[in-house]
């Protein structure tokens, strides 16, 4: 095989690899998007599943939705009320940890904590472990 023919095959092979990688990336992106879209619709879907499994009638659905809504609001109020105290406790824990850990360990700890938060979907501004 001469040099030009070999080069053409290498170009074709590279193009095929790029095409396959693009195809795989597209499939991955589609799956990520579907998962994301599913999570947005999840609360309503869960209620519908609950409603169907319990065979709720229209009146029961309305009352159960109201109970869930009231409970959600009460829990939000409780979280808002207790948040300053929780943040104080977390700040105290951070201060104590900084006294025990050296600078490198403290930075590594913060990085690990940030990674855990991002997996759980908690915002960065939320202090504490």
C-alpha positions in Angstrom: 0.0 0.0 0.0 1.5 3.3 -0.9 1.6 6.4 1.4 -1.4 8.2 -0.2 -3.7 5.2 0.0 -2.6 4.6 3.6 -3.3 8.3 4.5 -6.7 8.1 2.9 -7.6 5.0 5.0 -6.4 6.8 8.1 -8.5 9.8 7.4 -11.6 7.6 6.8 -10.9 5.7 10.0 -10.5 8.9 11.9 -13.8 10.3 10.4 -15.6 7.0 11.4 -14.3 7.3 15.0 -15.3 10.9 15.2 -18.8 10.0 13.9 -19.2 7.2 16.4 -18.0 9.4 19.3 -20.5 12.1 18.2 -23.3 9.5 18.0 -22.4 8.2 21.5 -22.3 11.8 22.9 -25.7 12.5 21.4 -27.2 9.4 23.0 -25.7 10.3 26.3 -27.0 13.8 26.1 -30.5 12.6 25.2 -30.5 10.2 28.2 -29.3 13.0 30.5 -32.1 15.3 29.2 -34.8 12.7 29.6 -33.7 12.1 33.2 -33.7 15.8 33.9 -37.2 16.2 32.3 -38.4 13.3 34.3 -37.2 14.9 37.6 -39.1 18.1 36.8 -42.4 16.2 36.4 -41.7 13.9 39.3 -43.9 15.5 42.1 -47.0 15.6 40.0 -46.4 12.1 38.6 -45.9 10.7 42.2 -49.2 12.2 43.3 -50.9 10.7 40.2 -49.4 7.3 41.0 -50.5 7.6 44.6 -54.0 8.6 43.6 -54.3 5.7 41.2 -52.9 3.1 43.6 -55.2 4.3 46.4 -58.1 4.7 43.9 -59.0 8.2 45.2 -62.1 9.8 44.0 -62.2 13.5 42.9 -63.1 14.8 46.4 -60.4 12.7 48.0 -57.8 13.9 45.5 -58.7 17.5 46.3 -58.5 17.0 50.1 -55.2 14.9 49.9 -53.6 17.6 47.7 -54.7 20.3 50.2 -53.2 18.2 53.1 -49.9 17.8 51.2 -49.9 21.5 50.4 -50.6 22.5 54.0 -47.9 20.1 55.2 -45.4 21.5 52.7 -46.1 25.1 53.9 -45.7 24.1 57.5 -42.4 22.4 56.9 -41.1 25.4 54.9 -42.0 27.7 57.8 -40.3 25.4 60.3 -37.2 25.2 58.1 -37.1 29.0 57.7 -37.6 29.4 61.5 -34.9 26.9 62.4 -32.4 27.8 59.6 -30.5 30.5 61.6 -30.0 28.0 64.5 -28.9 25.3 62.2 -26.5 27.7 60.4 -25.0 28.7 63.8 -24.4 25.1 64.7 -22.8 24.4 61.4 -20.6 27.5 61.8 -19.4 26.3 65.2 -18.6 22.9 63.7 -16.6 24.6 61.0 -14.7 26.6 63.5 -13.9 23.5 65.5 -12.8 21.6 62.4 -10.5 24.4 61.3 -8.7 24.1 64.7 -8.2 20.4 64.2 -7.4 20.2 60.5 -4.4 21.7 58.8 -4.9 24.1 55.9 -4.6 21.4 53.2 -7.0 19.1 55.0 -9.5 21.9 55.6 -9.5 22.8 51.9 -9.9 19.1 51.0 -12.8 18.8 53.5 -14.5 21.9 51.9 -14.0 20.4 48.4 -15.5 17.0 49.5 -18.4 18.8 51.2 -19.1 20.9 48.1 -19.1 17.7 46.0 -21.6 16.0 48.3 -23.8 19.1 48.2 -23.8 19.2 44.4 -24.9 15.6 44.3 -27.7 16.3 46.7 -28.6 19.6 44.9 -27.9 21.8 47.9 -26.8 25.4 47.2 -23.2 26.5 47.9 -24.2 29.3 50.3 -25.6 26.7 52.8 -22.9 26.5 55.5 -21.9 23.3 57.3 -21.3 19.6 56.8 
